[in-house]
Amino acid sequence: MFCVIYRWRIKPELEQSFIESWATITRFYIENRGGSGSRLHRGEDGLFYAYAQWNAAEDREKAFQNVPDMPERATMRE
């Protein structure tokens, strides 16, 4: 098992759209690229923390090649 840990500070007015985008992208990787899922948490410090699971680091690298343009990615970058 290979896990990737993420951390973000999200503008309060964008939190809901961030959560929805994270869920959509996670589903995409599970259904199309062999991802094993992810979990998103809000810390007591106000930051969002997440981890994504893959069978191996190589699987994640392969999954991120030629990724289609997804509007959810732009939403998360905001």
C-alpha positions as CSV (number, residue, x, y, z in Angstrom):
1,M,0.0,0.0,0.0
2,F,1.2,3.5,-0.9
3,C,-0.4,6.6,0.6
4,V,-0.1,10.3,-0.2
5,I,-0.8,12.9,2.4
6,Y,-2.2,16.3,1.4
7,R,-2.8,19.5,3.5
8,W,-4.7,22.7,2.5
9,R,-5.9,26.0,3.9
10,I,-9.2,26.6,2.3
11,K,-11.1,29.9,2.1
12,P,-14.3,29.5,4.2
13,E,-16.6,30.4,1.3
14,L,-15.0,27.7,-0.9
15,E,-15.0,24.8,1.6
16,Q,-18.1,23.1,0.3
17,S,-17.1,23.3,-3.4
18,F,-13.6,22.0,-2.4
19,I,-15.1,19.0,-0.6
20,E,-17.4,18.2,-3.5
21,S,-14.5,18.5,-6.0
22,W,-12.3,16.2,-3.8
23,A,-15.0,13.6,-3.8
24,T,-15.5,13.8,-7.6
25,I,-11.8,13.5,-8.3
26,T,-11.5,10.6,-5.9
27,R,-14.3,8.7,-7.7
28,F,-12.6,9.4,-11.0
29,Y,-9.4,7.8,-9.8
30,I,-11.2,4.8,-8.3
31,E,-13.3,4.1,-11.3
32,N,-10.8,4.9,-14.0
33,R,-7.2,4.8,-12.7
34,G,-7.0,2.1,-10.1
35,G,-7.1,4.3,-7.0
36,S,-8.0,2.7,-3.7
37,G,-9.8,5.7,-2.3
38,S,-9.1,8.7,0.0
39,R,-10.2,10.3,3.2
40,L,-10.6,14.1,3.7
41,H,-10.6,15.5,7.2
42,R,-10.8,19.0,8.8
43,G,-8.3,19.5,11.5
44,E,-8.8,21.4,14.8
45,D,-6.3,23.9,13.4
46,G,-8.8,24.8,10.5
47,L,-6.7,23.0,7.8
48,F,-8.0,20.2,5.6
49,Y,-6.0,17.0,5.6
50,A,-6.4,14.1,3.3
51,Y,-4.7,10.9,2.3
52,A,-5.1,8.9,-0.9
53,Q,-4.4,5.2,-1.2
54,W,-2.8,3.3,-4.1
55,N,-1.5,-0.2,-4.4
56,A,2.0,1.1,-5.2
57,A,3.8,4.4,-6.0
58,E,4.1,3.3,-9.6
59,D,0.3,2.9,-9.8
60,R,-0.2,6.5,-8.7
61,E,2.5,7.8,-11.1
62,K,0.8,5.9,-14.0
63,A,-2.7,7.2,-13.0
64,F,-1.6,10.8,-13.2
65,Q,-0.3,10.5,-16.8
66,N,-2.6,12.0,-19.4
67,V,-5.3,13.1,-16.9
68,P,-8.3,14.8,-18.6
69,D,-9.0,18.4,-17.9
70,M,-11.5,18.3,-15.0
71,P,-13.3,21.5,-13.8
72,E,-13.0,20.2,-10.2
73,R,-9.2,20.7,-10.4
74,A,-9.6,24.4,-11.1
75,T,-12.1,24.6,-8.2
76,M,-9.6,23.0,-5.8
77,R,-6.8,25.4,-7.0
78,E,-9.0,28.4,-6.1
